[in-house]
Amino acid sequence: GAVVSQHPSRVICKSGTSVKIECRSLDFQATTMFWYRQFPKQSLMLMATSNEGSKATYEQGVEKDKFLINHASLTLSTLTVTSAHPEDSSFYICSARDPQGALYEQYFGPGTRLTVT
Amino acid sequence: QKEVEQNSGPLSVPEGAIASLNCTYSDRVSQSFFWYRQYSGKSPELIMSIYSNGDKEDGRFTAQLNKASQYVSLLIRDSQPSDSATYLCASSQGGSEKLVFGKGTKLTVNP
């Protein structure tokens, strides 16, 4: 159980365009999802916490107008990178909490590798 | 700023040996601790969670927690080349749902 999917797994886009990444919990309903970014050889950086039906909570230094998060249902959260620039190229990973699971355990999706040219 | 510290390694052990990975955390309120394995180019995979002082065993993996010393460790017995990965330690952040991750320890198991 506790399977999380992400789509797409890899995307290349031109500078100035927007990219949407989907995160789905496949076998449980996730009231809370998290979005992380990871640069090469660095650890995970939490970008925002996404709660179903409410606005996302962004970490300090993360531009909420640039990284739009929508958690419209208990199984789907989306991250839209708006007006992407080369410095936004990174590995974006979502995770989800199964409220029926062990306390605070997060299950990660497979990640989306974004390259902005 | 709550922190989780790990030795970045790399840690290299021969096949069949015990690999010992260590982690310290600064938030005394943290109650939940996790070990994730991340293969190169992949996302993290949860391998162990521990909530109480002492040891927790799952197959070849044993997690150890000492809240008084704010210390968490992961032992991998009979290490295999397939265990070669970066191991991330994480703790819950003072009652919130957020996790704080260490920078990870890269483990290499040599055949």
Interface residues (C-beta under 8 A of the other chain):
Chain A: T32 F34 Q42 S43 L44 L46 T49 F91 I93 R97 A102 L103 Y104 E105 Q106 Y107 F108 G109 P110 G111
Chain B: Q31 S32 F34 Y36 K42 S43 P44 E45 L46 S49 Y51 L88 S92 E97 K98 L99 F101 G102 K103 G104
